[in-house]
Amino acid sequence: MRAAYVAEHGPPEAVVVQELPDPEPGPGEVIVDIAYAAVNFPDVLIVNNEYQVQVPAPFVPGSEFSGVIAAVGAGVEGVAVGDHVYGASFVGAYAEKIVVNAMSVNVIPESVDLRDAAAFSVAHTTAMHTLRTIAELQPGETVLVLGATGSVGLVAVQAARLLGASRVVAAGRDANRLAKAASLGADATVRIGAVEDPVSAFREAAGGDGPTYVFDALWGEPLASAVRAAAPGATVVNLGQSAGPTAELASGAVRGKNLNIHGHFAFGVPDDVFTEHFPRLVRHALAGEIKLDVERVQLEDVADAWRRQASGEATKLVIAP
């Protein structure tokens, strides 16, 4: 099979396309013929050995995929050869085939486009799980989305609206992407880096005492400003660090307002949580209530795809092995 292969950790250019042996399923495992594999920022960190969980080289990167079940191992129930599925695996998706535990895939209706399904697992379920399960977002709350110009952030804007948020503020650096967020339901936008006082900008955009919930895909200085702008008792959930790996948070701002700060690691979420949220997300997507622009690229273009995703040039890219 053809696959993107990392012989040694390094920048995106460390990935080469080559032939590897086809995998075989063990007990409880399935083989998926991959139709599409999504491009995600953590994959770049894993390849460069900068992620919070290290993967020894050599390996095939890629964590999110859709495809068709090609073979099943002993003891597998609930899926069969020919089923259309989406799934997630820490690595291994940038290939023509992948072997995974059968519990790592979910059968999808044939009415769901496999290209769109490949973008569901990380962006959609992460946003929905963060808002519903971790934050327990209630109708009437005010949500500030840091990193609303990325794929997860754009879904979070829409999911917050679907869950009953009274006001959604989208924050990011790209003006065109912020306009997209506004068209998808954001009531106000804040362009990070273009305002002199981001604390005041966040608070004014949210109204009242500031946002009651902060969905943070950035970390760094934007989070520090959001913490200062947040309303008393607000909940902050961090799930990314694209603005930098460190943030200076004033103790008084956290303690004085009784803030609740949570960290979210997508691959630490139990499989049954993803299974719970996915059917609802499918219904919303088929109804046109959650939208995400998805672009297809070739396996040989994985390094360029990572650069485009990181630079904000593309919202969501999927690789067709």
N, C-alpha and C positions, 0 to 999 in steps of 0.2 A: 504494500500500500504506500501511497505518497503521504508524506507528513512533513510538517515544519519541525526541525530538530535543533536542540540546543546542546552542543557538545561541551561547551564551557560557558559559565555565566558571563554576561557582558551586556552591551547596549543592544538595541533592536537588530543591528547588523549581525549579531552573533547567531541569529536564526538562519538556517539553510534548509532548503527543501530537498529531501532525498527519499529513497525507497527503504522501507522497513518491513520486517515480517508481519503478516497479518496476525492479529491477536486471536486467541482461542478462549472461549468462556469456561470458567471454572464453576463449581457449585454456587448457585445463587447469583450468578452473573449473566449479563446479556452482552451481545455484540450489536452495536448500532452502526449502520451505514450512515455517515454524517452527511446531511444535506447542507447545513450551514453551522458555522461556529462564530459566536459573537466576539467582537474586539472589546476588551475591557482594560481600564488603566492598571488594575492590580497585576495583570499578566506581564506588563512591562517591568513592574517592580520584582516579580518573581524571577524573570529572566536575568535581571541585573543583580539578583540576590539581595534586594533591599526591602523585601516584604517581611511582615512580622513572623511569617512561617517560612522557613527555608526549604527549598527542594534541591536535593543533590543532583548535579549534572552527571550524565546526560539525561534529557527528558524531552517530551513533546509538550509545549505549552498549550494554553487554551482551556477555559473552564466552563463554557456555556455553549450548548449545542442543541440542534434538532435533527431528526432523521428518522430512519425506518429500522425496526428491529430485524436483524439478519440471522441471529442465532440465539438460543437460550441454553443456559447450563442446567445441570440437574437441580431439581427442587424449586425451580422458578415458577411462581404463580402470579396471576394478575396481568401479565403481558405475554404476547405471543408474536411469533414471526409474522412480519407484515404490518404490525402496529406502527402508527405514526406517534412519535414521542418527542418530548423536550426533556432536557436534563442538565445536570451540573456535575462537574468533577473538578477537583483542584487543578489537575493538569490533564493533558492528553487529547483535547478537543480539536487541535489544528491538524487533523489527519482525515484520511478517507474512512477510517474505522476507529472505534473506541470500545474498550471493554470496561464495563462499570457494574457495580452492584445493581441488581434489578430494582432496589428501593430508591436508586438515584434518578430514575426516569419516571415520567408520568405520561400516560396515554392522552393524546389530544384529538379533538374532532378533526376529521378530514377537511372540514370547512375552514379550519385555521391554516393560513399559509405558513409553510415551514420556515420561510425566511423571517416572518414576523415572530414566530414561536421561538426562534433562536435568541431573540432579544428580550424575551419575557423573564427568564429565570432570575437574572441578577438585577436588572433595572426595575422591573415591575414589582417582583415579590419583595425586594429590599425596601422599596419605597412604601409599599402597603404594610409590610410587617413592622417597619419602624413607626409608622403613624398609628397603626391600630393596636399592635401588641405591646410595644415598648412604651410609647407615649400615651397610649389609651386616649387618643384625640377625641374630644367631645364636640358635638355641634355647638357653634357659637364661639369657638376659640379662634385666636389670631395666629397665623402661621407665617414665620419667616423662613424662606428656603435659601440657604447659602449654597451657591453652586447651581442655581436654577437653570443655567445655560447648558449643563451637561445632560446626559441621557437619564440618569437617576433623578436629577433635580427636576427635569421637565415632567417626568412621571409623578414626582412628589407634588408638584403644583396641582396637577389634575386630580390626584388621589385625595389631597386635602380638601379640594372642593367637593368631591363626591362624598366624603365623610362628614360634610356639614360645616366646615370652617366658615366663619363669618367674613374673614378677610385673609387673603393670601398675598404675601409680599415676595416677589422674586428678586434675588440679588445675584449679580454676576458681572463679568468684565466685558462681555461682547454685546454691543448695542442691538445687533440684529437678532441674536438669540433671546435677548430680553423682550424684544418685540414679539417673538414667537411665544414666549412664556405668557405674555399679556393676552395673546390671541387664544391661548389654551386655558385661561381662567384666572391669571394673576390680576389682582385689583390694583396693584402698584408695583413699580420696579425701582431698584436702586442699582446704579452702575458703579461697581466697586472700582476704586482708583480714579473716579471722575468727580467725587464729592469731597469737599474739604473736611467735613465732620461726619464720618460714617455713623457714629453713635446717634447723633441727632437725626440723620437721614433715615436710619432704621426705625427709630422710635416714631418719627412723624409719619412715615409710610404705613406703619402698623396702626397708628392711632391709639388713643387712650394712654395707658401706662407702658405701652410697648408690646411686643409679641409675647403671647403666652406659651408658644412652642417654637423652638428653633431646630430646624432640620439642617444639619451641617455636613456638607460634603467637602469642605475646604480646609478647616483648621486654620492655623496661622493667625495673622492679624484680623481677618474678617470675623473670626469667632470671638476674639477678644473684644471687638467692638460690639458684637451682637450680645455678648454676656452683659456688657454695661447698659445696653439698650433694653434688655429683656424686662418684662413685668415681674413683680414679686411673685414667687412661687412658680415661675416658668420652668418648663422642661426643655433640656437641651440634649439632643442625641447627635453624636459624631460618628460618621461612617466613612470618612475619607480625609486625605491630607494633601490635596492638589495645590493648596496655597502655602504649603510648608509643613514640616514634621513637628514643629514646636509652636506653642502659643503661650503668651504671658497673660494669665488670668489673675486679676486682683482678688485676693482672698475676701476682702470686704464686699466686693460685688457679688460673690457667690454666697457667702454666709449671710450678708446683710439682707439679701432678698430671698433667702431660703430656696436657692435654685437646685434643681435636680439635674445632674449631668450624667449621661449614660454613654457608654461606648458600644458600638455595634460592629460585629464581625460576621459577614455573610455566611462564611463556611462554618461558623459555630452555631448556626440556627438548626434545630432538629428538622429532619426531613418532613415530619408530619405538619410542621408549621407552613412550609412551602406548599404542601399538598392541600392544606386548608385554604390558603389564599388564592391558589391558581385558578380554580373554577370561577371564582368571582371576577378575577382579572380577565379571563377569557370572555365572560359575558359583557363586561364593560368595553373591551376592545372590539368585539363583534358589533356592539351597539354604537361604536364610534365615540365613546365617552372617554377613552384613553387613547391618545395618538402619539406615535413616535416615528419620525422619519428614519427609515432603515435603508442603507445603501449596500449593495453587494460588491465585493472585491475578490480577487483571485488569491490563492494560497501563496503564490510567489510574491505578492505585494504586502505581506504581513508587516514588514518593518515600516514601510511607508504608511500603512493603515494606522499603526500605533502612533506615529508622529502626527498624522492628521487628527486623530482622536485627542491626543494630548494638547495640541495647539488650539483646539476648538473649531477647527475647520469643518469637522463633520459631527453630527449628533450621535448616530449609532451606525457602526459598520459591522457587517457580517462577512465572513470568509466562506467561499464555496470551494471546498477541497476538490 
